[in-house]
Amino acid sequence: MKLTRSWLEHYIDIPFDTNELCDHLTMAGLEVDSITNIKNDSIIDIDLTPNRSDCLSVYGIARELINIDKAYKFKKYNKYQKISSTCSNSKIKFNILEKKLCPRYGYMYLENISTTSKTPTYISERLENIGIKTINPIVDILNYIMIDIGQPMHAYDADKLDGEISIRLAKNKEVIKALDDNEYKLDQENIVVSEKNKIISLAGIIGSKEFSVTSETKNIIIESAFFIPEALSNKARKLKIQTESSHRYERGVDSTLPEEALIILSNIIFDNKICDFSEINLIENEEFLPKKKSVKIDYKIIKRVLGINIENKDILDIFITLGCEYDGEKDCIFNPSYRYDLNNHSDYIEEVARIYGYNNIPAETEKLGVEPISTYLSFNIVNNIKQYLYNNSYSECINYSFANDDILENMNWKHEEFNNHVKILNCMSSEQNKLRSNLVSSLIKNIEHNNNVNSEVSYRFFEISNVFDTNFNQILSCVVSGEKYEEQWAVKNPKFDKYDMTTLVDDIAKLFGIEQSKINYIIDKIVNKNKEYIVLSISITDLAKSIRDAPKEKFINYSKLPYIRRDLSFLIDEVVTYKEILNALKKTNVHSLKKILLFDLYIGKNMPPGKKSLGMGFIFQDKAKTLTHEDADTFINEILEVLEDNFRIKLRK
């Protein structure tokens, strides 16, 4: 947002030099990029965040300075008032088909524009100082009003219009030849202003070349409308158009401005005898206009969060100065029509911090004596996996969590089709319009970028991050491409395949001492732009749960006393399993039995029908005393008694 100091001084008294003025703006979150001195003036370039659409005008910046410091004061200036029209209205009818998207539409008819009229000097100078070229009086005045108060307007050659003007959604593949001489193919998400089947303008973005105002234009229709921000969000970016108009509309224009802008226009035209003008016409659908949001103020939370001792009255004064309405009975605040960014209590806490002054909030070091009892499990898992992958020549990538509409983005982390993405309402670009549902697409783009910059025969990339599909998950994704090894002459170099990823899963399972079946993963082959990629995705969220639920191994201190081993050979029914024998022996009271070994199994010749021979070793050891052979004999007798009772065994001699 560019403006001049002198333009600001039209609205407010500035008792500071330009550097101090810019410091005040920057400290309040409106960062000044540059100051350029010209003659007796200064051009100020402000880098606004997307949520501060209320400051995309000179008046908006002036209003903000009044909020920031009480030393700035509004001047007494004559506000424009409605004046009587000097011609009748055009016979052209207007039909708002998309009332929800355009709930307020204002228009005015200009007649008999003088070919000798010139742009008022103060307007042309102010526009040229901030880098806007002058075109013709009407267009220049519209540009001036847009920069001055923030309301975009469009002008159409009325003599080229015939019939009814409609505000509607574009038809699929409908084309407009715009003022920049480019043709744009539209879809059903675009809003257009049209006459019959001809598009007059791409609403809120750019006008049509065919209906544009030229030096020969005699009569004009002026449009001053309010389009809801959601209706124009990212529409210009998708078409790769950027205009001052779209820049404002997609961030949010004050819904009360359309009529005010037309009043200013009629006054400037009348004062400079440029042409005749009709009365102002407004088509409104109030039920679709933005509603002011009610937020109950909690003074204690504001003070606690900011760590400052500020009076309740001073907090309320800040909100009133910002233009908010206050309901004393309910202790609620309502945002002004120009502040779309004030939605919840946290937003108002931020406003108190801004206006109070970040530099006035004392910086105190937090003193905490809390030590973590144990390390966060997922943190340990991620660190161990990363170290394993580093050791196996994988490179880690860190990508933005935002995604675009590329086909690879339309799947979840298990590579199933997914289109229900979390949308970014106020995204910075069409390349970052939703939260990603998988990591693989980003890794493939990383490989493609590296291959374009410095081609290699082999790529092994991985990323561990969150994905946002039906559920919130932390995921590990590995993508490999090309040949497994560095170039070598002795053997043919094999390419990566799915078995390489299976090995990774096996190794990760062993790394944490769990079975492979406990890991939730997918291995796949993806072909993109005629190139093949082998991919692996593992749910770290599910892996952590499996590790947490796995039985824990406990260390038991070994005995330093000697052990005694006794071997038995016996006959038993073939149908009896070794597992059944072990389960039966677990029920004995022989606590010194430390280990059982099966060293022989025989079925066949010289065996009684239905019998088998087992050779089993029994190892006895005590923690407190040295066992004797008499102790071992006692233990063996107890074991034989259990086996005879349960399985009718016979000892072999």
C-alpha positions in Angstrom: 0.0 0.0 0.0 1.6 3.3 -1.2 0.6 6.7 -0.1 2.1 10.1 0.5 2.4 12.0 3.8 0.6 15.0 2.3 -2.3 12.8 1.4 -2.5 11.6 5.0 -2.4 15.2 6.1 -5.7 15.8 4.2 -7.3 13.8 7.0 -5.2 14.1 10.1 -2.7 16.4 11.9 0.7 14.7 12.1 2.9 16.2 14.9 5.8 13.9 14.1 8.4 13.7 11.4 8.0 11.0 8.7 10.5 8.6 10.3 8.6 8.7 13.6 5.3 8.3 11.8 6.6 5.2 10.0 8.0 3.8 13.3 4.5 4.1 14.9 3.0 2.1 12.0 5.6 -0.6 12.1 5.4 -1.1 15.8 1.6 -1.5 15.5 2.0 -4.3 12.9 1.8 -2.2 9.7 5.4 -2.6 8.6 6.8 0.2 6.5 9.0 -1.2 3.7 10.4 2.1 2.4 10.3 5.9 2.6 11.0 7.9 -0.6 11.5 11.7 -0.3 10.0 13.8 -3.2 10.1 17.6 -3.2 8.3 18.6 0.0 6.7 15.2 0.5 7.4 11.6 1.3 6.1 8.4 -0.4 5.5 5.7 2.3 5.3 2.0 1.2 3.5 -0.2 3.8 3.6 -4.0 3.7 0.2 -5.0 5.0 -0.7 -8.5 6.3 -3.6 -10.1 4.4 -6.0 -9.7 7.4 -5.7 -5.9 7.4 -7.8 -5.0 4.4 -9.1 -2.0 6.4 -5.8 -0.3 5.8 -5.8 -0.6 2.0 -6.7 3.1 1.8 -5.3 6.5 2.8 -8.3 7.0 5.1 -7.8 3.5 6.6 -4.2 4.4 7.5 -5.2 7.7 8.9 -7.9 6.0 11.1 -5.3 3.5 12.3 -2.9 6.3 13.3 -5.6 7.9 15.4 -6.0 4.5 17.2 -2.2 4.1 17.7 -1.4 7.5 19.3 -3.8 10.2 20.6 -1.4 12.8 19.3 -2.8 12.2 15.9 -6.1 14.0 15.5 -8.7 14.2 12.7 -8.9 17.5 10.9 -12.1 19.3 10.4 -12.8 18.8 6.7 -16.0 19.1 4.7 -17.4 15.6 4.1 -19.1 15.1 0.8 -22.8 15.2 0.9 -25.4 13.9 -1.6 -26.1 16.4 -4.3 -28.9 16.6 -6.8 -28.5 14.8 -10.1 -28.1 16.7 -13.3 -29.5 14.1 -15.7 -32.0 11.2 -15.8 -30.9 7.7 -15.2 -30.0 5.2 -17.9 -32.8 2.9 -19.1 -30.5 -0.1 -18.6 -31.9 -2.6 -16.1 -29.9 -4.4 -13.5 -30.5 -8.0 -12.3 -28.5 -9.5 -9.4 -28.8 -13.2 -9.9 -26.2 -14.0 -7.2 -27.6 -12.1 -4.3 -25.5 -14.0 -1.7 -22.3 -13.2 -3.5 -23.2 -9.6 -4.3 -25.6 -8.4 -1.6 -25.1 -4.6 -2.4 -24.8 -3.2 -5.9 -24.6 0.6 -6.6 -24.5 2.3 -9.9 -24.8 5.7 -11.5 -25.1 7.0 -15.1 -22.7 9.7 -16.5 -23.8 11.7 -19.5 -22.2 14.0 -22.0 -18.6 13.7 -20.9 -16.6 16.6 -22.2 -13.7 15.7 -24.5 -11.8 18.7 -23.2 -12.2 17.9 -19.5 -9.1 17.1 -17.5 -8.3 15.2 -14.4 -8.2 17.6 -11.4 -4.5 18.5 -10.6 -4.5 17.3 -7.0 -5.8 13.9 -8.1 -3.3 13.4 -11.0 -0.4 14.5 -8.7 -1.4 12.2 -5.9 -1.8 9.2 -8.3 1.4 9.8 -10.1 3.3 10.2 -6.9 2.4 6.6 -5.9 3.0 5.2 -9.3 -0.5 5.1 -10.9 -0.6 6.4 -14.4 -3.4 8.8 -15.4 -5.6 7.6 -18.2 -8.7 9.9 -18.5 -10.7 12.0 -16.0 -13.3 9.4 -15.1 -10.9 6.4 -14.7 -8.5 8.6 -12.8 -11.2 9.7 -10.4 -12.3 6.1 -9.8 -8.6 5.1 -9.1 -8.3 8.0 -6.7 -11.4 7.1 -4.8 -10.2 3.5 -4.5 -6.9 4.6 -3.0 -8.5 7.3 -0.9 -11.3 5.3 0.9 -10.7 1.7 -0.3 -13.8 1.2 -2.6 -13.0 -0.2 -6.1 -15.3 0.9 -8.9 -15.7 0.0 -12.6 -16.7 2.2 -15.5 -18.4 0.8 -18.7 -19.1 2.5 -21.9 -22.9 2.9 -21.7 -23.4 3.3 -25.5 -22.0 -0.2 -26.1 -24.6 -1.7 -23.7 -28.0 -2.7 -24.8 -30.6 -4.4 -22.5 -30.3 -5.9 -19.1 -27.1 -6.2 -17.0 -26.8 -9.3 -14.9 -24.5 -10.3 -12.1 -24.2 -14.1 -12.4 -21.8 -17.0 -12.3 -19.8 -17.6 -15.4 -20.5 -20.6 -17.7 -17.9 -23.3 -17.9 -15.2 -22.3 -20.5 -16.8 -18.9 -21.0 -14.1 -16.4 -22.3 -13.4 -12.8 -21.5 -11.0 -10.5 -23.4 -9.9 -8.2 -20.7 -8.5 -4.7 -20.5 -4.9 -6.1 -20.4 -5.6 -7.6 -23.9 -5.4 -11.1 -22.6 -8.2 -13.7 -23.0 -9.2 -15.7 -19.9 -11.1 -18.9 -19.8 -13.5 -19.0 -16.9 -15.3 -21.6 -14.9 -18.5 -21.7 -12.8 -16.7 -20.4 -9.8 -16.1 -16.9 -11.4 -18.6 -14.1 -10.9 -19.2 -12.0 -14.0 -21.1 -8.8 -14.9 -22.7 -9.5 -18.3 -25.1 -8.2 -20.9 -27.0 -10.9 -22.6 -24.2 -13.4 -23.5 -21.4 -10.9 -23.5 -19.2 -10.4 -20.4 -18.8 -6.8 -19.4 -16.4 -7.5 -16.6 -14.9 -10.3 -14.4 -16.6 -9.0 -11.2 -14.3 -7.2 -8.8 -11.2 -8.1 -10.9 -10.9 -6.6 -14.4 -13.2 -5.2 -17.1 -13.8 -6.3 -20.6 -11.9 -4.6 -23.5 -15.0 -4.4 -25.6 -16.9 -2.3 -23.0 -14.0 -0.2 -21.8 -13.9 3.6 -21.5 -11.8 5.4 -24.1 -11.2 9.0 -24.9 -14.1 8.8 -27.3 -16.6 7.6 -24.7 -19.6 10.0 -24.1 -21.7 8.1 -21.6 -20.7 5.8 -18.8 -22.2 3.4 -16.3 -20.4 3.4 -13.0 -20.5 0.3 -10.9 -19.8 0.5 -7.1 -20.5 -2.9 -5.5 -19.9 -5.1 -2.5 -18.8 -8.7 -3.2 -18.3 -11.0 -0.3 -14.6 -11.9 0.2 -15.2 -15.6 -0.2 -16.7 -15.0 -3.7 -13.4 -13.6 -5.0 -10.8 -15.3 -2.9 -8.1 -16.8 -5.1 -10.1 -16.2 -8.3 -7.6 -13.7 -9.7 -4.6 -15.8 -8.7 -6.0 -18.9 -10.5 -6.2 -16.8 -13.6 -2.8 -15.2 -12.9 -4.3 -11.7 -12.7 -3.5 -9.2 -10.0 -5.3 -5.9 -9.9 -5.7 -3.2 -7.2 -9.4 -4.1 -7.3 -9.0 -7.8 -6.7 -6.4 -7.2 -4.1 -9.0 -5.4 -2.0 -12.1 -7.4 -2.7 -10.6 -10.8 -1.9 -9.4 -9.4 1.5 -12.6 -7.7 2.3 -14.0 -4.3 1.4 -16.2 -2.3 3.9 -19.8 -3.2 2.9 -21.0 0.4 3.7 -18.7 2.0 1.1 -20.4 1.6 -2.3 -22.8 4.5 -1.8 -20.2 6.7 -0.2 -17.9 6.2 -3.1 -20.6 7.2 -5.6 -21.3 10.4 -3.5 -17.6 11.3 -3.6 -17.6 10.7 -7.4 -20.7 12.9 -8.1 -19.2 15.7 -6.0 -15.8 15.7 -7.8 -17.5 15.5 -11.2 -19.8 18.4 -10.2 -17.0 20.6 -8.8 -14.9 20.1 -11.9 -17.8 20.3 -14.5 -16.7 17.1 -16.1 -20.2 15.8 -17.1 -23.8 15.3 -16.0 -24.6 12.5 -13.6 -27.8 10.7 -12.5 -29.0 9.9 -9.0 -27.3 7.1 -7.1 -29.0 3.7 -7.3 -28.6 0.9 -4.8 -29.8 -2.7 -5.1 -29.6 -4.3 -1.7 -30.3 -7.7 -0.1 -29.6 -7.0 3.6 -30.0 -10.6 4.7 -26.8 -11.5 2.9 -24.7 -8.6 4.1 -22.0 -9.4 6.6 -23.3 -9.6 10.2 -21.3 -8.0 13.0 -19.8 -10.6 15.3 -20.6 -10.5 19.0 -17.7 -11.3 21.4 -18.0 -11.2 25.2 -15.0 -9.5 26.7 -13.1 -11.2 29.6 -10.9 -8.5 31.1 -9.1 -10.9 33.4 -8.0 -13.1 30.6 -6.7 -10.1 28.6 -4.6 -9.0 31.5 -3.3 -12.5 32.2 -2.4 -13.3 28.6 -0.6 -10.0 28.1 1.0 -9.8 31.5 0.0 -6.2 32.1 -2.0 -4.3 34.7 -4.4 -2.2 32.6 -7.7 -0.8 33.8 -11.0 -2.3 32.4 -12.0 1.2 31.3 -8.7 1.6 29.3 -9.3 -1.7 27.5 -12.9 -0.7 26.6 -11.6 2.7 25.4 -9.2 0.9 23.0 -12.1 -1.1 21.5 -14.3 2.0 21.2 -11.4 3.9 19.5 -11.1 1.0 17.0 -14.7 1.6 15.9 -16.3 -1.3 17.9 -19.8 -1.0 19.3 -20.3 -1.9 23.0 -23.3 -3.6 24.6 -23.1 -2.7 28.3 -25.8 -5.1 29.4 -24.2 -8.1 27.9 -20.6 -6.7 28.1 -20.1 -7.6 24.4 -18.1 -6.0 21.7 -19.2 -5.9 18.0 -16.6 -5.4 15.3 -16.9 -2.4 12.9 -17.9 -3.2 9.3 -14.4 -2.6 8.0 -12.6 -5.1 10.4 -13.2 -8.6 9.0 -10.3 -9.9 11.1 -12.0 -9.4 14.5 -13.7 -12.8 15.0 -13.0 -14.0 18.5 -11.7 -13.1 21.9 -8.1 -13.8 20.9 -8.3 -11.2 18.1 -9.3 -8.6 20.6 -6.5 -9.5 23.0 -4.1 -8.9 20.0 -5.7 -5.5 19.4 -5.1 -4.5 23.0 -1.5 -5.5 22.8 -1.1 -3.5 19.5 -2.7 -0.3 20.7 -1.2 -0.5 24.2 2.2 -0.9 22.5 4.3 -4.1 22.3 7.3 -2.0 23.5 5.3 -1.1 26.6 4.7 -4.7 27.6 7.5 -5.6 30.1 9.7 -8.5 29.0 10.1 -11.0 31.9 11.8 -14.3 31.8 9.6 -17.2 32.6 10.9 -19.1 35.7 9.9 -22.7 35.6 11.3 -25.5 37.7 9.5 -28.3 36.0 11.6 -31.2 34.7 10.0 -33.8 32.3 9.4 -37.2 33.9 10.0 -39.0 30.7 10.8 -38.2 27.1 7.8 -37.9 24.7 7.5 -41.3 23.1 6.8 -40.0 19.6 9.9 -37.8 19.8 12.0 -40.8 20.6 10.5 -42.8 17.8 11.0 -40.1 15.2 14.6 -39.5 16.3 15.4 -43.3 16.1 13.8 -43.6 12.7 15.6 -40.5 11.4 19.0 -41.8 12.6 18.3 -45.2 10.9 17.4 -43.5 7.6 20.4 -41.1 7.8 22.6 -44.2 8.2 21.0 -45.7 5.1 21.8 -42.7 2.9 18.3 -41.1 3.0 18.1 -37.3 2.9 15.4 -35.5 5.0 13.1 -33.0 3.4 11.0 -30.4 5.3 8.1 -29.0 3.2 5.2 -26.6 3.8 2.0 -28.2 5.1 0.1 -26.3 2.4 -0.8 -27.9 -0.9 -2.3 -27.0 -4.3 -4.8 -28.8 -6.6 -2.3 -31.0 -8.3 -3.6 -34.6 -8.9 -1.0 -36.1 -6.6 -2.4 -34.0 -3.7 -5.8 -35.7 -4.1 -5.0 -38.8 -2.1 -4.5 -39.6 1.6 -1.4 -41.0 3.2 -2.5 -44.6 2.3 -2.7 -43.5 -1.4 -6.5 -43.7 -1.5 -8.5 -41.0 -3.3 -9.2 -38.1 -1.1 -10.8 -34.7 -1.9 -12.3 -33.5 1.4 -9.3 -31.3 2.2 -9.1 -28.6 4.9 -9.3 -25.4 2.9 -7.3 -22.2 3.7 -9.8 -19.4 3.7 -7.3 -16.6 3.2 -4.4 -18.4 1.4 -1.5 -16.4 0.1 -1.5 -18.1 -3.3 -3.3 -20.8 -5.2 -0.2 -23.0 -4.6 -1.1 -23.0 -0.9 -4.9 -23.2 -0.8 -5.4 -26.3 1.4 -3.7 -28.5 4.0 -1.9 -31.5 2.5 -3.3 -35.0 3.0 -0.1 -36.9 2.1 3.7 -36.3 2.2 4.5 -38.3 -1.0 3.5 -35.5 -3.4 5.9 -33.0 -1.8 8.7 -35.6 -1.9 8.2 -36.3 -5.6 8.3 -32.6 -6.3 11.6 -32.4 -4.3 13.1 -35.1 -6.5 11.8 -33.4 -9.7 13.3 -30.1 -8.6 16.7 -31.7 -7.7 16.7 -33.6 -10.9 16.2 -30.4 -12.9 19.0 -28.6 -11.0 21.6 -31.3 -10.8 20.6 -34.7 -12.1 21.6 -37.8 -10.1 21.2 -41.5 -10.8 19.6 -42.1 -7.4 17.4 -40.3 -4.9 16.4 -41.3 -1.4 14.2 -38.7 0.3 12.1 -38.9 3.4 9.9 -36.6 5.5 8.2 -37.0 8.9 5.3 -34.6 9.4 1.6 -34.2 10.0 -1.1 -34.8 7.4 -4.7 -33.6 7.5 -7.1 -36.0 5.9 -10.1 -37.6 7.7 -7.9 -37.9 10.8 -4.9 -36.0 12.1 -1.9 -38.2 11.7 1.9 -38.0 12.0 3.4 -39.9 9.0 6.8 -41.1 7.8 7.0 -41.1 4.0 10.0 -42.4 2.0 10.3 -41.9 -1.8 13.1 -43.5 -3.8 13.9 -43.2 -7.5 16.5 -44.4 -9.9 19.3 -46.9 -9.4 20.2 -48.5 -6.0 23.9 -47.9 -6.1 26.5 -45.5 -7.5 27.7 -46.1 -11.0 29.9 -49.2 -11.4 31.3 -51.1 -14.4 31.4 -54.6 -13.0 27.6 -55.3 -12.7 24.4 -54.0 -14.0 23.0 -51.5 -11.5 19.4 -52.6 -10.4 16.7 -50.1 -9.8 14.8 -49.6 -6.6 11.8 -51.9 -6.1 9.1 -52.6 -3.5 11.3 -55.1 -1.7 13.6 -52.3 -0.7 10.7 -50.7 1.1 9.7 -54.0 2.7 13.3 -54.2 4.1 12.8 -50.7 5.6 9.6 -51.9 7.4 11.3 -55.0 8.7 14.2 -53.0 10.1 11.9 -50.4 11.7 9.9 -53.2 13.4 13.2 -54.7 14.7 14.3 -51.3 15.8 11.4 -51.1 18.3 11.1 -54.8 19.1 7.6 -55.3 17.6 6.2 -57.5 14.8 5.9 -56.1 11.3 2.2 -56.9 11.4 1.9 -54.2 14.2 3.0 -51.4 11.8 0.3 -49.6 9.8 2.0 -48.9 6.4 1.6 -48.8 2.6 4.1 -49.6 -0.1 3.3 -48.4 -3.6 4.7 -47.5 -7.0 3.7 -44.1 -8.4 4.3 -43.0 -12.0 4.4 -39.2 -12.5 5.5 -37.4 -15.7 6.7 -40.8 -17.1 9.0 -41.3 -14.1 8.7 -44.2 -11.6 8.8 -43.7 -7.8 8.7 -46.3 -5.1 7.1 -45.0 -2.0 6.5 -46.1 1.6 4.3 -44.4 4.1 4.0 -45.4 7.8 1.7 -44.0 10.5 3.9 -42.8 13.3 0.8 -42.2 15.3 -0.2 -45.9 15.1 3.4 -47.0 15.5 3.6 -45.1 18.9 0.4 -46.9 20.0 1.8 -50.3 19.1 5.0 -49.7 20.9 3.2 -48.4 23.9 0.9 -51.4 24.0 3.7 -54.0 23.4 4.7 -56.1 26.5 7.7 -54.6 28.2 10.8 -56.8 28.7 12.1 -56.8 32.3 15.7 -57.6 33.3 16.0 -60.2 36.0 19.3 -60.4 37.7 21.0 -63.8 37.1 21.9 -66.2 39.9 25.6 -66.7 40.7 24.9 -70.2 42.1 25.5 -73.4 40.0 22.6 -75.1 38.2 21.7 -78.8 37.9 20.4 -80.4 34.7 18.4 -83.6 34.5 17.4 -85.3 31.2 14.3 -87.5 30.8 13.2 -89.7 28.0 9.6 -90.9 28.0 6.7 -92.1 25.9 3.6 -90.0 25.4 0.6 -90.0 23.1 1.2 -88.6 19.6 -1.7 -86.2 19.9 -0.2 -84.4 22.9 1.6 -81.2 21.8 4.8 -79.9 23.3 2.9 -76.6 24.1 0.4 -78.6 26.3 3.3 -80.2 28.2 4.8 -76.8 28.9 1.5 -75.3 30.1 1.0 -78.2 32.5 4.5 -77.8 33.9 3.9 -74.1 34.6 1.3 -75.1 37.2 3.9 -77.0 39.3 5.3 -75.6 42.5 8.9 -76.1 41.3 10.1 -72.5 41.5 13.7 -73.5 40.9 12.9 -74.8 37.4 14.5 -72.2 35.2 14.5 -73.8 31.7 13.1 -76.7 29.8 14.7 -78.0 26.6 13.4 -80.4 24.0 16.4 -82.2 22.6 14.8 -85.3 21.0 11.6 -86.3 19.2 11.1 -89.7 17.7 8.1 -91.2 15.9 8.3 -94.4 13.9 9.9 -97.8 13.9 9.9 -99.7 17.3 7.4 -97.2 18.8 4.2 -98.5 20.3 1.1 -97.5 18.1 0.0 -93.9 18.7 3.1 -93.1 20.8 6.1 -90.8 20.4 9.4 -90.5 22.3 10.4 -87.2 23.8 13.8 -86.3 25.2 13.6 -83.2 27.5 16.1 -81.5 29.7 15.2 -79.7 32.9 17.6 -77.1 34.4 17.2 -76.2 38.1 18.8 -73.2 39.8 18.1 -71.3 43.0 18.9 -67.6 43.8 19.6 -68.2 47.5 21.3 -71.6 47.9 23.2 -74.2 46.1 20.9 -77.1 45.1 21.8 -80.7 46.0 21.1 -83.8 43.9 18.4 -84.7 46.5 16.7 -81.4 45.7 16.8 -82.2 42.0 15.4 -85.7 42.6 12.5 -84.1 44.5 11.8 -81.7 41.7 11.9 -84.4 39.0 9.4 -86.5 41.0 7.0 -83.6 41.2 7.3 -83.1 37.4 6.8 -86.8 36.7 3.7 -86.8 38.9 2.2 -83.9 36.9 3.0 -85.5 33.5 1.6 -88.9 34.6 -1.6 -87.4 35.9 -2.2 -85.3 32.8 -0.7 -87.4 29.9 -0.1 -91.0 31.3 3.6 -90.9 30.3 6.0 -93.8 30.6 9.7 -93.3 31.4 12.0 -95.0 29.0 14.8 -96.9 30.8 
